[in-house]
Amino acid sequence: MAAPVVVKLAVSLGLKPALRLLVVGLAGIAGALLLSLPLLLGVVNATPATTPPDNATGGPLIVGEWGAPQSGYFETAAFGYPDRSDCFVCSEFHKGIDLSAGCGSPIYAAGPGTVVAAGWNSGGYGNWVNIDHGGGYVTVYGHMVNGGVLTTLGKTVQAGDQIGIEGTTGLSSGCHLHFELNVNGQPVDPRPFMLQHGISL
């Protein structure tokens, strides 16, 4: 909007075409700086405010025997029937929640248990890990990067043990962790269960 005014001013001052371009360019730069001033001064925060707190060692938040499966993440898809119109490989019903801390970020066991699956899953999860926590509770961690499954079948793990690396294998449209909770073989929203254990996802 300001560019035509600056051009008219440059013409009315009798400036030559090359000098007019310089004046218009400088005006554009000044406008961009003014628009970004709140960000530069720290009045506006450019980082997402939805990341969970990390513990003192920089790993995931751990409360008692349970912990967040990642640190520094944000949620990219909810459980159930979220709007996934931007994802051409996604199923209509989403069996877990999607968290993203960035490609190559660590993935941690959410609680104590035994690894009952570790490797490739041909059903869309890509490289995955499943942990049996007893009592019919199994957590699922999907889409790990190739070479990013860092645990083995039968291994006993605790909350905060690194079990993998975030990737985008299987039916995935970008780097994220698909975190799922199955109770007696049925997927349920993992957030209420984790909240009962002091972990807000």
Salt bridges, closest charged atoms under 4 A:
GLU75 OE1 - ARG191 NH1 3.26
ASP98 OD2 - ARG84 NH2 3.55
ASP98 OD1 - HIS94 NE2 3.11
ASP98 OD2 - HIS176 NE2 3.50
ASP98 OD1 - HIS178 ND1 3.23
GLU180 OE1 - HIS178 NE2 2.69
ASP189 OD2 - ARG191 NH2 3.06
